[in-house]
Amino acid sequence: MSIDIKDIVTLDDDNEYVVASKTIYNDRMYYYLVDINKPENLMFCYEDNGELVESNNKEVNTELLPLFYNVSKNILQELSNNNNN
């Protein structure tokens, strides 16, 4: 499965989500998804056998937050640097 940041995915709930960030945690790829039509609808998912599965583990989700932030921060910094050149 090849999903990148800014890609749009449609899940089983028939909502479209944009990939806001992604990271690897405990050898598993996790995604931070934001519903395009309802930005307050956020979801953390992981890949499992080619499918996205919602992460409902609060401890894991708490660990993911700073990881997602760091990935997003680095991407924003790269974009800013490219715009200044």
N, C-alpha and C positions, 0 to 999 in steps of 0.2 A: 504494500500500500504506500503510495507516494502522495502525501498531503503536506502542503507547505503553508507557511504563514500567508495570510490574505486570500487563501483559497476559500471557496464557498462549498459547503457540504449540506446535503439534505439528509436528515435523520428519519428514523421510523415515525417520529411525531409529525412528519411532513412539513417541518419548519426548516428554513434555510439559515445556516449559521456560517459566520466568517471565522476563520482560524486566527485568533488574536495572538497566540503564542503557542510554542510547543517545546517540549524538553524531554530528556530521558531521565528516568528515576527508577532505581532498582532494576535496571536492564529492560525497562518497558517504556515505550514512547507514549507520552501524555500530551493532550491538546487542551487548550483553553478556548472554548467556543462562545461566541456571542450571537444571539438571535438577531437577524437583520431587521426584523419587523418589531421586535420588543427587546431593545438593548439591555433591559433589566433582567432578561432571561439569559443567565450565564450557565455554562456547563463545563465540567472537567471530564474528559473522556480518555480512554486508553485503547490502544490497538490490541485486539485479540482475534487471532485467526482471520485477519483481513477485514474485521468489522470494528466499528467504534462502539465502546461500551462505556456507559456513564460510571464515573467513579463516585461512589457514595461513602467512601471511607474518609471520615473527617480528619483523622490523623494524617493520612497520606495527602489529602487536599491541603492541609495546613503546611506541610512540607513543600508542596508544589508552588505555593504562592510566591515565595522569593525567587524560585527558579524561573517561573514565567516572567516575573518582573525583570530579572537580569537579562534574559533573552530579548525582551522587548526594548529595554534600555539600550542594549548594544546595537540593535537594528536602528533605533531612532538616532543614535549617535553617528552611525555610518551614513545614514541619509543626510544628516546635518552636515557632515564633513564633505559629502559629495556635492551638496548644494553650495558650499562655500568655495569650492574649487573652480 
